[in-house]
Amino acid sequence: FLCLDGGSEAVHILARMRRLLVLVSAIIFVDAMLYTALTPLVPDYANEFDLSKTGAGLLIAAFGAGALLGGIPGGIAAARFGPKHAVVGGLVLLAVASFAFALAGDAVGLGVARFVQGFSSTVTWAGALAWVSSTAPREQRGEVLGIAFGAAVAGAILGPMFGGGAEAVGIRASFGTLGVVALGFAVLALLGRSTPCEPLTAAGLKRAFRDTRFLGGLWLNTLPAMLFGTLVVLAPLALDDAGWSTLLIATVFFASGLVEVVINPYLGRATDRHGRLLPIRIALVGSIAVALALAAASEPLLIAFLVGGAAVTFGALYTPGMALTSHRADSTGLAQGLAFGFMNSSWALGALIGPSLGGALAEARGDPAPYLVGAGLCALTLAATWRVAAGEMRPREA
């Protein structure tokens, strides 16, 4: 996966990189699984606590709210104290949140636990992504991030299956076990090799936020989070109304992400070799088509099929967006940890807006309305790629 010439030192570097990538991928896998585990449980919680679509959306959005608050502090912690320590701290907090979720007995308790989960998640991600990106060669960073994000997708698609199984096995036992797993990963991360802390400079921060490509990378994490946030509220409720069981809904989301797991490393490799602009445009066109189809769909089988299409098209925006954020951080002198902290906050903003406003808009105007808004945002983003490319991007950097 990495081509390194030289003697035993090169072999040791390669082995360390692989071990780190496996550890980071496993951590991100568990974190992402916890995020999506709530998806098939939404109808049951909505019935148990008498939640409207707006209330269900707010419950899901609590994760995004915590992530929004934790993104920048997590990035600062990763830069100032080192990525490893940020990962360890995030995992310990994630374990606490998992135990709280297991013990929660009402909607408020669940919402608070989800809020803490979101906060801890962005701290962990900022450290984990800065850890691997600062260790990998620049010319292979997209592939490394694609592999790590592929693990996140795997966790995200297994999350609904975990949630569906948790209903059968028991919420307390399932989420309590997940908390123990998070503590175990914290110990493994603590034993890992540290990387140097990064300097935090006002000049680098100013240059980054004057760079349209850096801002574009952040937006490419906000947009799909908004789209997915809307989807995970409306699709499970629509399938539940059609009489589908929790486990069957979980199976839909599990099956939908299998292809995405496979394509993300290849997508990352393609961005390394051919630039990020083409895959971004293809993903945007596909996202427009899927969002419009979801707005028109009413049959449960078609909705289930489109959930799979959304997993591929919406999800294909993340890897080139992450790679673009990381590369532009290097070019502007912004610390990688802080760059990923901003990226996490950008994702969290979408994860907060998507389910909360999407659920409220669907309740007020019907399910097609938020999907149509999402399609419009994708169309505007696609138009913006042409303008930015014409104004400042060289083909190899796009």
C-alpha positions as CSV (number, residue, x, y, z in Angstrom):
1,F,0.0,0.0,0.0
2,L,3.0,2.3,0.6
3,C,6.0,2.1,-1.7
4,L,9.1,2.8,0.3
5,D,12.6,2.1,-0.8
6,G,15.5,1.4,1.5
7,G,16.6,-1.1,4.1
8,S,15.2,-2.1,7.5
9,E,14.3,1.4,8.5
10,A,11.9,1.7,5.6
11,V,10.4,-1.7,6.6
12,H,9.9,-0.5,10.1
13,I,8.2,2.8,8.9
14,L,5.9,0.8,6.7
15,A,5.0,-1.6,9.5
16,R,4.3,1.3,11.9
17,M,2.2,3.0,9.4
18,R,0.1,-0.1,8.8
19,R,-0.4,-0.7,12.5
20,L,-1.4,2.9,13.0
21,L,-3.8,2.7,10.1
22,V,-5.4,-0.5,11.4
23,L,-5.8,1.0,14.9
24,V,-7.2,4.3,13.7
25,S,-9.6,2.5,11.3
26,A,-10.9,0.3,14.1
27,I,-11.5,3.3,16.3
28,I,-13.3,5.2,13.6
29,F,-15.3,2.1,12.8
30,V,-16.6,1.8,16.4
31,D,-17.3,5.5,16.6
32,A,-19.3,5.6,13.4
33,M,-21.2,2.5,14.4
34,L,-22.4,4.2,17.5
35,Y,-23.5,7.2,15.5
36,T,-25.8,5.2,13.2
37,A,-27.0,2.7,15.8
38,L,-29.9,4.9,16.6
39,T,-31.4,4.8,13.1
40,P,-33.6,1.7,13.3
41,L,-34.5,2.6,16.9
42,V,-36.0,6.0,15.9
43,P,-39.6,4.6,15.2
44,D,-39.6,2.8,18.6
45,Y,-38.4,5.8,20.5
46,A,-40.8,8.0,18.7
47,N,-43.7,5.7,19.7
48,E,-42.4,5.2,23.3
49,F,-41.9,8.9,24.0
50,D,-44.6,10.2,21.7
51,L,-42.2,12.1,19.5
52,S,-43.2,13.9,16.3
53,K,-41.0,14.1,13.3
54,T,-39.5,17.3,14.7
55,G,-38.9,15.6,18.0
56,A,-37.3,12.5,16.4
57,G,-35.2,14.9,14.3
58,L,-34.0,16.7,17.4
59,L,-33.1,13.4,19.1
60,I,-30.9,12.5,16.2
61,A,-29.6,16.1,15.9
62,A,-28.3,16.0,19.5
63,F,-25.3,14.1,18.2
64,G,-24.6,16.8,15.7
65,A,-25.0,19.5,18.3
66,G,-22.4,17.9,20.5
67,A,-20.1,17.4,17.6
68,L,-20.4,21.0,16.6
69,L,-19.4,22.1,20.0
70,G,-16.5,19.6,20.2
71,G,-15.0,20.0,16.7
72,I,-12.7,23.0,17.2
73,P,-11.7,22.1,20.8
74,G,-10.9,18.7,19.6
75,G,-8.8,20.1,16.8
76,I,-6.9,22.4,19.1
77,A,-6.3,19.5,21.5
78,A,-4.9,17.3,18.7
79,A,-2.6,20.1,17.6
80,R,-1.4,21.2,21.0
81,F,-1.2,18.0,22.9
82,G,-0.7,15.6,20.0
83,P,-3.2,13.4,18.0
84,K,-2.7,10.4,20.3
85,H,-3.7,12.2,23.4
86,A,-6.8,13.6,21.7
87,V,-7.8,10.1,20.6
88,V,-7.4,8.7,24.1
89,G,-9.4,11.5,25.7
90,G,-12.2,11.3,23.1
91,L,-12.5,7.5,23.6
92,V,-12.8,7.8,27.3
93,L,-15.5,10.4,26.9
94,L,-17.2,8.1,24.3
95,A,-17.3,5.3,26.8
96,V,-18.9,7.5,29.4
97,A,-21.5,8.6,26.9
98,S,-22.2,5.0,25.9
99,F,-22.8,4.0,29.5
100,A,-25.1,7.0,29.9
101,F,-27.1,6.0,26.8
102,A,-27.5,2.5,28.2
103,L,-28.9,3.8,31.4
104,A,-31.1,6.6,30.0
105,G,-34.9,6.2,30.7
106,D,-36.4,9.2,28.8
107,A,-36.0,11.3,25.7
108,V,-34.1,14.0,27.6
109,G,-31.6,11.4,29.0
110,L,-31.1,9.9,25.5
111,G,-30.6,13.4,24.0
112,V,-27.9,14.3,26.6
113,A,-26.1,11.0,26.0
114,R,-26.2,11.6,22.3
115,F,-24.9,15.1,22.7
116,V,-21.9,13.8,24.7
117,Q,-21.4,11.1,22.1
118,G,-21.2,13.7,19.4
119,F,-18.7,15.9,21.4
120,S,-16.4,12.9,22.0
121,S,-16.7,11.8,18.4
122,T,-15.3,15.0,16.9
123,V,-12.4,15.0,19.5
124,T,-11.6,11.4,18.5
125,W,-11.8,12.0,14.8
126,A,-9.7,15.1,14.9
127,G,-6.9,13.2,16.6
128,A,-7.3,10.0,14.5
129,L,-7.3,11.7,11.1
130,A,-4.4,14.1,12.1
131,W,-2.5,11.0,13.4
132,V,-2.7,9.1,10.1
133,S,-2.4,12.1,7.7
134,S,0.7,13.5,9.4
135,T,2.3,10.0,9.2
136,A,1.4,9.2,5.6
137,P,3.3,10.6,2.6
138,R,1.6,13.6,1.2
139,E,1.2,11.9,-2.2
140,Q,-0.7,9.0,-0.7
141,R,-2.8,10.9,1.9
142,G,-6.0,10.6,-0.1
143,E,-5.7,6.8,-0.2
144,V,-4.9,6.6,3.5
145,L,-7.9,8.9,4.4
146,G,-10.0,6.8,2.0
147,I,-9.1,3.6,3.8
148,A,-9.9,5.2,7.2
149,F,-13.2,6.6,6.0
150,G,-14.0,3.2,4.4
151,A,-13.8,1.8,8.0
152,A,-16.1,4.6,9.1
153,V,-18.6,3.7,6.4
154,A,-18.4,0.0,7.5
155,G,-19.1,1.1,11.0
156,A,-21.9,3.3,9.8
157,I,-23.6,0.5,7.9
158,L,-23.2,-2.0,10.7
159,G,-24.5,0.6,13.2
160,P,-28.2,0.1,12.2
161,M,-27.7,-3.7,12.5
162,F,-26.2,-3.1,15.9
163,G,-29.2,-1.0,16.9
164,G,-31.6,-3.6,15.6
165,G,-29.8,-6.3,17.5
166,A,-29.6,-4.1,20.6
167,E,-33.4,-4.0,20.7
168,A,-33.5,-7.8,20.8
169,V,-30.6,-8.4,23.1
170,G,-31.2,-5.3,25.4
171,I,-30.2,-1.7,25.1
172,R,-28.3,-1.6,28.4
173,A,-26.2,-4.7,27.6
174,S,-25.4,-3.7,24.1
175,F,-24.4,-0.1,24.6
176,G,-22.7,-0.9,27.9
177,T,-20.5,-3.4,26.0
178,L,-19.8,-0.8,23.4
179,G,-18.5,1.5,26.2
180,V,-16.2,-1.2,27.4
181,V,-14.9,-1.6,23.8
182,A,-14.2,2.1,23.7
183,L,-12.2,1.9,26.9
184,G,-10.2,-0.9,25.4
185,F,-9.3,1.1,22.3
186,A,-8.3,4.0,24.6
187,V,-5.7,1.7,26.2
188,L,-4.4,0.6,22.8
189,A,-4.1,4.1,21.6
190,L,-2.3,5.1,24.7
191,L,0.4,2.5,23.9
192,G,0.8,3.8,20.3
193,R,3.7,5.9,19.0
194,S,3.2,9.7,19.5
195,T,3.6,12.3,16.8
196,P,4.9,15.8,17.3
197,C,2.6,18.5,18.3
198,E,1.8,21.1,15.7
199,P,2.2,24.9,16.0
200,L,-1.0,26.9,16.1
201,T,-0.6,30.3,14.3
202,A,-3.0,33.1,13.6
203,A,-1.4,33.6,10.1
204,G,-2.1,30.0,9.1
205,L,-5.7,30.3,10.3
206,K,-6.2,33.5,8.3
207,R,-4.7,32.0,5.1
208,A,-6.9,28.9,5.4
209,F,-10.1,30.8,5.7
210,R,-9.2,33.0,2.8
211,D,-8.6,29.9,0.6
212,T,-11.7,29.0,-1.3
213,R,-10.6,25.4,-1.8
214,F,-10.1,24.9,2.0
215,L,-13.6,26.3,2.5
216,G,-14.9,24.1,-0.3
217,G,-13.4,21.0,1.5
218,L,-15.3,22.0,4.7
219,W,-18.6,22.5,2.7
220,L,-18.1,19.0,1.2
221,N,-18.4,17.6,4.7
222,T,-21.4,19.8,5.6
223,L,-23.5,19.0,2.6
224,P,-23.6,15.2,2.8
225,A,-24.1,15.3,6.5
226,M,-27.2,17.4,5.9
227,L,-28.4,15.0,3.2
228,F,-27.8,11.9,5.4
229,G,-29.3,13.6,8.4
230,T,-32.5,14.1,6.6
231,L,-32.5,10.6,5.2
232,V,-32.0,8.9,8.6
233,V,-35.1,10.6,10.0
234,L,-37.5,10.3,7.1
235,A,-36.6,6.9,5.5
236,P,-36.9,4.8,8.7
237,L,-40.3,6.5,9.6
238,A,-41.5,6.0,6.0
239,L,-40.6,2.3,6.1
240,D,-42.1,1.9,9.6
241,D,-45.3,3.4,8.3
242,A,-45.3,0.7,5.6
243,G,-45.1,-2.0,8.2
244,W,-41.4,-2.8,8.0
245,S,-39.8,-4.2,11.2
246,T,-36.8,-2.6,13.0
247,L,-34.5,-5.4,11.9
248,L,-35.6,-5.1,8.3
249,I,-35.1,-1.3,8.4
250,A,-31.6,-2.0,9.8
251,T,-30.9,-4.5,7.0
252,V,-31.7,-1.8,4.4
253,F,-29.1,0.6,5.8
254,F,-26.6,-2.3,6.2
255,A,-26.9,-3.4,2.6
256,S,-26.9,0.1,1.3
257,G,-23.4,0.8,2.5
258,L,-21.5,-2.3,1.4
259,V,-20.5,-0.9,-1.9
260,E,-19.5,2.4,-0.3
261,V,-17.0,0.5,2.0
262,V,-15.3,-0.9,-1.1
263,I,-15.2,2.2,-3.2
264,N,-13.8,4.7,-0.7
265,P,-10.1,3.5,-0.8
266,Y,-10.3,3.6,-4.6
267,L,-11.9,7.0,-4.5
268,G,-9.1,8.2,-2.3
269,R,-6.5,6.8,-4.7
270,A,-8.3,8.4,-7.6
271,T,-8.1,11.8,-5.9
272,D,-4.4,11.3,-5.3
273,R,-3.8,10.5,-9.0
274,H,-6.3,12.6,-10.9
275,G,-7.3,15.4,-8.6
276,R,-10.6,15.9,-6.6
277,L,-12.7,17.9,-9.0
278,L,-14.0,15.1,-11.2
279,P,-15.1,12.7,-8.5
280,I,-16.8,15.6,-6.6
281,R,-18.8,16.5,-9.7
282,I,-19.8,13.0,-10.4
283,A,-21.0,12.6,-6.8
284,L,-22.9,15.8,-6.9
285,V,-24.7,14.8,-10.1
286,G,-25.6,11.5,-8.6
287,S,-26.8,13.1,-5.3
288,I,-29.1,15.4,-7.2
289,A,-30.7,12.5,-9.0
290,V,-31.1,10.5,-5.8
291,A,-32.5,13.4,-3.8
292,L,-35.1,14.1,-6.6
293,A,-36.0,10.5,-6.7
294,L,-36.5,10.3,-2.9
295,A,-38.8,13.4,-3.2
296,A,-41.0,11.5,-5.6
297,A,-40.8,8.1,-4.1
298,S,-43.7,6.6,-2.1
299,E,-43.3,2.9,-2.5
300,P,-41.3,1.3,0.4
301,L,-39.2,-0.9,-1.9
302,L,-38.2,2.1,-4.0
303,I,-37.3,4.1,-0.9
304,A,-35.2,1.2,0.3
305,F,-33.4,1.0,-3.1
306,L,-32.8,4.8,-3.0
307,V,-31.3,4.6,0.5
308,G,-28.6,2.4,-1.2
309,G,-28.2,5.0,-3.9
310,A,-27.8,7.8,-1.3
311,A,-25.2,5.8,0.5
312,V,-23.0,5.8,-2.6
313,T,-23.7,9.2,-4.0
314,F,-23.9,11.3,-0.8
315,G,-21.1,9.4,0.8
316,A,-18.8,9.9,-2.2
317,L,-18.4,13.5,-1.3
318,Y,-16.6,12.8,2.0
319,T,-13.3,11.4,0.9
320,P,-12.3,14.1,-1.7
321,G,-13.6,16.7,0.7
322,M,-11.4,15.4,3.5
323,A,-8.4,15.1,1.2
324,L,-9.0,18.7,-0.1
325,T,-9.2,20.0,3.5
326,S,-5.9,18.2,4.5
327,H,-4.0,19.4,1.4
328,R,-5.1,23.0,1.6
329,A,-4.2,23.0,5.3
330,D,-0.7,22.0,4.4
331,S,-0.5,24.8,1.7
332,T,-1.8,27.5,4.0
333,G,0.2,26.5,7.1
334,L,-2.8,25.4,9.2
335,A,-2.1,22.6,11.7
336,Q,-3.6,19.3,10.5
337,G,-5.3,18.7,13.8
338,L,-7.0,22.0,13.8
339,A,-8.0,21.5,10.1
340,F,-9.7,18.3,10.9
341,G,-11.3,20.0,13.9
342,F,-12.9,22.5,11.6
343,M,-13.8,19.7,9.2
344,N,-15.6,17.9,12.1
345,S,-17.4,21.1,13.0
346,S,-18.5,21.5,9.4
347,W,-19.8,17.9,9.4
348,A,-21.5,18.5,12.7
349,L,-23.3,21.5,11.4
350,G,-24.8,19.4,8.6
351,A,-25.6,16.6,11.1
352,L,-27.4,19.1,13.2
353,I,-29.3,21.0,10.5
354,G,-30.2,17.9,8.4
355,P,-32.3,16.0,10.9
356,S,-33.7,18.9,12.9
357,L,-34.7,21.2,10.1
358,G,-35.3,18.3,7.7
359,G,-37.7,16.7,10.1
360,A,-39.5,20.0,10.8
361,L,-39.8,20.9,7.1
362,A,-41.2,17.4,6.4
363,E,-43.7,17.8,9.2
364,A,-44.8,21.2,7.8
365,R,-44.6,20.6,4.1
366,G,-44.4,16.9,3.6
367,D,-41.4,14.5,3.1
368,P,-40.6,15.7,-0.5
369,A,-39.7,19.2,0.7
370,P,-36.4,18.6,2.5
371,Y,-35.2,16.3,-0.3
372,L,-35.9,19.0,-2.9
373,V,-33.9,21.5,-0.8
374,G,-31.1,19.0,-0.7
375,A,-31.1,18.6,-4.4
376,G,-31.0,22.3,-4.8
377,L,-28.0,22.7,-2.6
378,C,-26.2,20.0,-4.6
379,A,-27.0,21.8,-7.8
380,L,-25.6,25.1,-6.4
381,T,-22.5,23.3,-5.2
382,L,-22.0,21.8,-8.7
383,A,-22.3,25.2,-10.3
384,A,-19.7,26.5,-7.8
385,T,-17.2,23.9,-8.8
386,W,-17.1,25.3,-12.3
387,R,-16.7,28.8,-11.1
388,V,-13.9,28.0,-8.7
389,A,-12.1,25.9,-11.3
390,A,-12.3,28.6,-13.9
391,G,-11.1,31.2,-11.5
392,E,-8.2,29.6,-9.6
393,M,-7.8,25.8,-9.8
394,R,-5.1,24.2,-11.8
395,P,-6.3,20.8,-13.2
396,R,-3.9,18.8,-11.0
397,E,-5.0,20.6,-7.8
398,A,-8.7,20.5,-8.4
